[in-house]
């Protein structure tokens, strides 16, 4: 049987299936319907969702729930994530599992509240002072919103880390039909493990931290301490330079361990050739349609979509080596140096000058036409009946007079 829902609903139900029973948030477009669904559904499973007085309060409430042993969620759009940044950094230091949903919209500041953009990737990865490891995931379809939430919950628990889910306005409001999940095989147990751990250190330097809820007796009958200060293996604050270096490496290395278990994403179309399109998030459909159309015209092209954005899965370098150029398709700005946010990450990671990008920031989803014109300018697009009368909102400077002539009212929120 199939079910029909939008991306925000799928995300909320996926969180419940992943064992999330508590959460807190503050209303903001386009995140609000996620918290509305959770507020309605969580009490059916013995949980609760709190609408807090502001963004920092909401993430702090969620962290309190996670600290107690029950994995919690908070969320917002870009402006609210900025306000939560301090507490998310605390979660990285204290190694508290937490899920943060960012339903992206046009920015910065209030920006384009009801339009789509993928401009919060760098914020999710780097948005905290200090070295603050966190995991970043991105669903590609409405169905994937459900399953990515389960994956986020699994990773948050296993690695005691904050996990970002980057959705966007397009996925949030898009309605799709997909096969009904088999909940009997997917529902995770939300209950914390309070078994006494007599030889356990909560923050072992040479191991991955497994969060210990308060009240759990550990080494020599002592209880773990919790702080945003740097700490030793028992959680006691320390100013030791060597210990800070060791703990910083410990928090970083658990992401390296996660990268080892992430499956290498599948390449659709040609497995080697001239061009590989790389995307993330809601660009999945138009990227694959563009690649299919290009193959029909004789282009040797493949398409790859990333769900795990930080850390990246191991093995991508072997895929990239099989193509002459790598082109990311992103709904964000090309930046000062001419590359989209994902392309910037990939170029830094793999030192590949053949990694390029086509980007746009018009608040609209990519059309197949725009991708083809960006990847193969003037080659065969016109033969497919695409007339470039309207400038493509991609790389390069925009027509100033055209921009001045267009005035479209927008909502605020």
C-alpha positions as CSV (number, residue, x, y, z in Angstrom):
1,X,0.0,0.0,0.0
2,X,1.0,3.6,-0.6
3,X,0.6,6.6,1.6
4,X,0.6,10.3,0.7
5,X,2.1,13.2,2.7
6,X,4.4,16.2,2.5
7,X,8.0,16.2,3.5
8,X,7.6,17.9,6.8
9,X,5.0,15.2,7.8
10,X,7.3,12.5,6.7
11,X,10.1,14.0,8.7
12,X,8.0,14.1,11.8
13,X,6.8,10.5,11.5
14,X,10.4,9.4,10.8
15,X,11.6,11.0,14.0
16,X,8.9,9.1,15.9
17,X,9.9,5.8,14.3
18,X,13.5,6.6,15.1
19,X,12.6,6.7,18.8
20,X,12.3,10.4,19.4
21,X,9.7,11.1,22.1
22,X,10.5,14.6,23.2
23,X,11.3,17.9,21.5
24,X,11.0,21.7,21.6
25,X,10.9,24.4,19.0
26,X,9.7,27.9,18.1
27,X,7.4,28.6,15.1
28,X,9.1,29.8,11.9
29,X,8.4,29.2,8.2
30,X,8.8,26.5,6.8
31,X,9.6,24.5,10.0
32,X,6.4,25.1,11.8
33,X,4.4,22.2,10.4
34,X,7.0,19.7,11.7
35,X,6.5,20.9,15.3
36,X,2.7,21.0,14.7
37,X,2.8,17.3,13.7
38,X,5.0,16.3,16.6
39,X,2.9,18.3,19.1
40,X,-0.1,16.3,17.9
41,X,1.5,12.9,17.5
42,X,4.1,12.5,20.3
43,X,1.5,12.3,23.2
44,X,0.2,9.2,21.5
45,X,3.6,7.6,22.1
46,X,4.0,8.9,25.7
47,X,6.0,11.9,24.6
48,X,5.6,15.7,24.4
49,X,6.6,18.6,22.2
50,X,7.1,22.0,23.8
51,X,6.7,25.4,22.1
52,X,9.3,27.5,23.8
53,X,9.5,31.2,24.3
54,X,12.5,31.5,21.9
55,X,15.0,29.5,19.8
56,X,17.7,29.3,22.4
57,X,15.2,28.1,25.0
58,X,13.9,25.4,22.7
59,X,17.2,23.9,21.9
60,X,18.1,24.0,25.6
61,X,14.9,22.2,26.5
62,X,15.6,19.5,23.9
63,X,19.2,19.1,25.2
64,X,17.8,18.6,28.7
65,X,15.6,15.8,27.4
66,X,18.5,14.2,25.6
67,X,20.7,14.5,28.6
68,X,18.0,12.6,30.6
69,X,18.5,9.7,28.2
70,X,15.6,10.3,25.8
71,X,16.8,11.4,22.4
72,X,15.1,14.7,21.5
73,X,14.7,17.0,18.5
74,X,14.6,20.7,17.9
75,X,14.4,22.6,14.6
76,X,13.9,25.8,12.8
77,X,14.9,27.6,9.6
78,X,18.1,29.4,9.0
79,X,17.5,32.4,11.3
80,X,16.5,30.2,14.2
81,X,19.5,27.9,13.7
82,X,21.7,31.0,14.1
83,X,20.2,31.6,17.5
84,X,20.6,28.0,18.5
85,X,24.3,27.9,17.6
86,X,25.7,28.4,21.1
87,X,23.8,25.5,22.5
88,X,24.6,23.2,19.6
89,X,28.3,23.9,20.3
90,X,27.7,23.0,23.9
91,X,26.2,19.7,22.7
92,X,29.3,19.0,20.7
93,X,31.5,19.6,23.7
94,X,29.3,17.7,26.2
95,X,28.7,14.9,23.5
96,X,25.0,14.9,23.9
97,X,22.9,13.2,21.2
98,X,20.5,15.7,19.6
99,X,18.7,16.1,16.3
100,X,18.4,19.5,14.7
101,X,16.1,20.0,11.7
102,X,16.8,23.0,9.4
103,X,14.1,23.5,6.9
104,X,16.1,25.8,4.7
105,X,14.7,28.9,3.0
106,X,16.2,31.9,1.2
107,X,18.6,34.0,3.3
108,X,20.4,35.6,5.0
109,X,18.5,37.3,7.8
110,X,14.7,37.1,7.2
111,X,15.5,36.6,3.5
112,X,12.9,34.8,1.4
113,X,10.7,33.1,4.1
114,X,8.5,31.2,1.6
115,X,11.1,30.4,-1.1
116,X,13.6,27.6,-1.4
117,X,17.4,27.7,-1.1
118,X,20.2,25.4,-0.1
119,X,22.5,28.0,1.5
120,X,22.8,26.7,5.0
121,X,25.2,23.8,4.4
122,X,28.3,25.7,5.6
123,X,26.2,26.9,8.6
124,X,25.4,23.4,9.6
125,X,29.0,22.1,9.3
126,X,30.8,25.1,10.7
127,X,28.2,27.1,12.6
128,X,29.8,27.2,16.0
129,X,32.9,28.7,17.6
130,X,35.8,26.4,18.2
131,X,36.2,22.9,16.7
132,X,32.6,21.6,17.0
133,X,32.1,18.3,15.3
134,X,28.5,17.5,14.2
135,X,26.9,15.2,11.5
136,X,25.0,16.7,8.6
137,X,22.4,14.7,6.6
138,X,20.1,15.8,3.7
139,X,17.0,14.0,2.4
140,X,16.4,13.9,-1.3
141,X,12.7,13.0,-1.6
142,X,9.6,13.1,0.6
143,X,10.0,9.4,1.3
144,X,13.7,10.0,2.2
145,X,12.6,12.6,4.8
146,X,11.1,9.7,6.7
147,X,14.1,7.4,6.5
148,X,16.7,10.1,7.0
149,X,15.1,10.9,10.3
150,X,15.6,7.3,11.4
151,X,19.2,7.4,10.2
152,X,19.8,10.7,12.2
153,X,18.4,9.1,15.4
154,X,20.7,6.1,14.9
155,X,23.8,8.2,14.4
156,X,23.0,10.6,17.3
157,X,22.7,7.7,19.7
158,X,25.6,5.7,18.5
159,X,28.1,8.6,18.4
160,X,26.6,10.9,21.1
161,X,26.6,13.8,18.7
162,X,24.3,16.5,17.4
163,X,23.0,15.6,13.9
164,X,21.6,18.1,11.5
165,X,18.9,17.2,9.0
166,X,18.9,19.8,6.1
167,X,15.6,19.8,4.3
168,X,14.2,22.8,2.4
169,X,11.0,24.6,1.5
170,X,10.5,22.5,-1.6
171,X,10.7,19.2,0.2
172,X,8.7,20.5,3.2
173,X,5.7,21.4,1.1
174,X,5.9,18.9,-1.7
175,X,3.3,16.1,-1.5
176,X,4.4,12.6,-2.8
177,X,3.1,9.1,-2.6
178,X,5.4,6.3,-1.5
179,X,5.3,2.7,-0.1
180,X,4.0,2.5,3.4
181,X,7.0,1.8,5.8
182,X,6.9,-1.5,7.7
183,X,6.9,0.1,11.2
184,X,7.2,-3.3,12.9
185,X,10.7,-3.5,11.6
186,X,11.6,0.2,12.0
187,X,10.3,1.4,15.4
188,X,13.3,2.1,17.7
189,X,13.1,1.6,21.5
190,X,13.2,5.1,23.1
191,X,14.0,4.0,26.6
192,X,17.4,4.9,28.0
193,X,19.8,2.3,29.4
194,X,20.3,2.9,33.2
195,X,22.2,-0.2,33.9
196,X,25.0,0.5,36.5
197,X,28.4,0.6,34.7
198,X,31.0,-0.1,37.4
199,X,34.1,0.2,35.3
200,X,32.9,2.8,32.9
201,X,34.3,6.3,32.1
202,X,31.8,8.6,30.4
203,X,34.5,10.3,28.2
204,X,37.2,7.8,27.4
205,X,39.9,9.4,25.3
206,X,40.5,6.3,23.2
207,X,36.9,5.3,22.5
208,X,33.6,6.7,21.2
209,X,31.6,8.4,24.0
210,X,28.3,6.6,24.8
211,X,26.1,9.0,26.6
212,X,25.3,8.1,30.2
213,X,22.0,9.5,31.6
214,X,22.2,11.3,35.0
215,X,21.7,9.0,37.9
216,X,23.6,6.1,36.3
217,X,26.3,4.9,38.7
218,X,29.7,4.3,37.1
219,X,33.3,4.0,38.1
220,X,33.7,3.3,41.9
221,X,30.1,4.3,42.5
222,X,30.6,7.9,41.2
223,X,28.4,9.8,38.9
224,X,29.3,11.4,35.6
225,X,29.7,15.2,35.5
226,X,28.5,17.3,32.6
227,X,29.9,20.7,31.4
228,X,30.6,22.9,28.5
229,X,34.1,23.3,29.8
230,X,36.8,21.0,28.5
231,X,36.9,17.9,30.8
232,X,38.8,14.8,31.6
233,X,37.5,11.2,31.1
234,X,35.1,11.5,34.1
235,X,33.7,14.9,33.0
236,X,35.7,17.0,35.5
237,X,36.7,20.4,34.1
238,X,40.4,20.7,33.1
239,X,42.7,23.3,31.7
240,X,45.3,20.8,30.6
241,X,46.6,21.7,27.1
242,X,47.5,18.0,26.3
243,X,44.1,16.8,27.5
244,X,42.3,19.4,25.4
245,X,44.2,18.3,22.3
246,X,43.4,14.7,23.0
247,X,39.7,15.4,23.6
248,X,39.5,17.6,20.5
249,X,40.9,14.7,18.5
250,X,38.6,12.2,20.2
251,X,35.5,14.3,19.2
252,X,36.8,14.6,15.7
253,X,37.7,11.0,15.2
254,X,34.3,9.7,15.9
255,X,33.2,11.4,12.6
256,X,36.0,9.6,10.8
257,X,34.7,6.3,12.3
258,X,31.2,7.2,11.0
259,X,32.6,7.9,7.5
260,X,33.8,4.3,7.4
261,X,30.3,2.9,7.8
262,X,28.5,5.2,5.4
263,X,27.7,3.3,2.1
264,X,29.2,4.8,-1.0
265,X,26.4,6.4,-2.9
266,X,25.2,4.9,-6.2
267,X,26.0,6.5,-9.5
268,X,23.1,6.6,-11.9
269,X,23.7,6.4,-15.6
270,X,27.2,6.1,-17.0
271,X,29.7,4.8,-14.4
272,X,32.5,6.7,-16.0
273,X,32.7,9.3,-18.7
274,X,32.9,13.1,-19.3
275,X,30.5,14.6,-16.7
276,X,29.3,13.6,-13.2
277,X,26.5,15.7,-11.8
278,X,26.6,15.8,-8.0
279,X,23.7,17.1,-5.9
280,X,22.1,17.0,-2.5
281,X,18.6,17.6,-1.1
282,X,15.6,18.4,-3.2
283,X,17.6,18.8,-6.5
284,X,17.4,15.0,-6.8
285,X,14.6,14.9,-9.4
286,X,15.8,17.6,-11.9
287,X,19.4,16.4,-11.7
288,X,18.5,12.9,-12.7
289,X,16.1,14.0,-15.4
290,X,18.8,16.3,-16.8
291,X,21.3,13.5,-16.8
292,X,18.8,11.1,-18.5
293,X,18.1,13.7,-21.2
294,X,21.8,14.4,-21.8
295,X,22.5,10.6,-22.2
296,X,19.7,10.4,-24.8
297,X,21.7,13.1,-26.7
298,X,24.9,11.0,-26.6
299,X,26.6,12.6,-23.5
300,X,28.6,10.3,-21.3
301,X,27.1,11.5,-18.0
302,X,26.3,10.2,-14.6
303,X,24.5,11.5,-11.5
304,X,25.3,11.1,-7.9
305,X,23.3,12.3,-4.9
306,X,24.7,12.7,-1.4
307,X,22.7,12.1,1.7
308,X,25.6,12.2,4.1
309,X,27.2,15.6,3.7
310,X,29.4,15.7,6.8
311,X,31.3,13.5,7.2
312,X,31.4,12.6,3.5
313,X,31.4,8.8,2.8
314,X,34.8,7.2,2.0
315,X,35.3,6.2,-1.6
316,X,34.1,9.3,-3.4
317,X,37.6,9.9,-4.7
318,X,37.4,6.6,-6.7
319,X,34.2,7.7,-8.3
320,X,35.4,11.2,-9.1
321,X,38.5,9.7,-10.8
322,X,36.4,8.1,-13.5
323,X,35.0,11.4,-14.8
324,X,36.6,14.3,-16.6
325,X,34.7,16.9,-14.7
326,X,32.5,17.0,-11.6
327,X,29.6,19.5,-11.6
328,X,27.6,20.2,-8.4
329,X,24.1,21.6,-8.9
330,X,23.2,23.8,-5.9
331,X,20.6,26.3,-4.9
332,X,23.1,28.7,-3.3
333,X,25.4,31.4,-4.4
334,X,28.7,30.7,-6.3
335,X,30.5,32.8,-3.6
336,X,33.6,34.9,-3.9
337,X,35.6,32.2,-5.6
338,X,33.0,30.9,-8.0
339,X,31.8,27.6,-6.4
340,X,28.7,26.5,-4.6
341,X,28.8,25.5,-0.9
342,X,29.1,21.7,-1.6
343,X,31.6,22.3,-4.4
344,X,33.7,24.3,-2.0
345,X,33.7,21.4,0.5
346,X,34.5,18.8,-2.2
347,X,37.4,20.9,-3.6
348,X,38.8,21.3,-0.2
349,X,38.5,17.6,0.6
350,X,39.7,16.1,-2.7
351,X,41.9,18.9,-4.1
352,X,40.3,18.4,-7.5
353,X,40.3,21.4,-9.9
354,X,37.9,19.5,-12.1
355,X,35.1,20.1,-9.5
356,X,32.9,22.9,-10.8
357,X,29.4,24.0,-9.9
358,X,26.2,25.6,-11.3
359,X,24.3,27.6,-8.8
360,X,21.3,29.8,-8.5
361,X,19.5,31.9,-5.8
362,X,16.2,32.9,-7.4
363,X,14.2,31.1,-4.7
364,X,12.9,28.6,-7.2
365,X,13.7,24.9,-7.7
366,X,16.0,24.0,-10.5
367,X,14.4,23.2,-13.8
368,X,15.9,20.6,-16.1
369,X,16.4,23.3,-18.7
370,X,18.5,25.3,-16.3
371,X,20.8,22.4,-15.5
372,X,21.3,21.5,-19.1
373,X,22.1,25.1,-20.1
374,X,24.5,25.4,-17.2
375,X,26.3,22.1,-17.9
376,X,26.2,22.2,-21.7
377,X,25.8,25.8,-22.7
378,X,24.6,26.2,-26.2
379,X,25.4,22.6,-27.2
380,X,22.1,20.7,-27.7
381,X,19.6,22.5,-25.4
382,X,18.1,24.5,-28.3
383,X,17.7,21.2,-30.2
384,X,15.4,20.0,-27.5
385,X,13.1,23.0,-28.0
386,X,14.5,25.0,-25.1
387,X,14.7,28.7,-26.0
388,X,17.0,30.7,-23.7
389,X,14.8,33.8,-23.8
390,X,14.8,34.0,-20.0
391,X,18.3,34.2,-18.5
392,X,19.3,31.2,-16.5
393,X,19.6,32.1,-12.8
394,X,22.9,30.3,-12.5
395,X,26.6,31.2,-12.4
396,X,27.7,34.6,-13.6
397,X,26.3,38.1,-13.2
398,X,22.6,38.7,-13.6
399,X,21.0,41.3,-16.0
400,X,20.7,44.4,-13.8
401,X,17.9,46.0,-15.8
402,X,15.9,42.7,-15.8
403,X,16.3,42.4,-12.0
404,X,15.1,46.0,-11.5
405,X,12.0,45.5,-13.6
406,X,10.8,42.5,-11.6
407,X,9.0,43.2,-8.4
408,X,7.2,40.3,-6.6
409,X,5.5,40.7,-3.2
410,X,6.4,38.1,-0.6
411,X,5.2,37.0,2.8
412,X,7.1,37.5,6.0
413,X,7.7,35.1,8.8
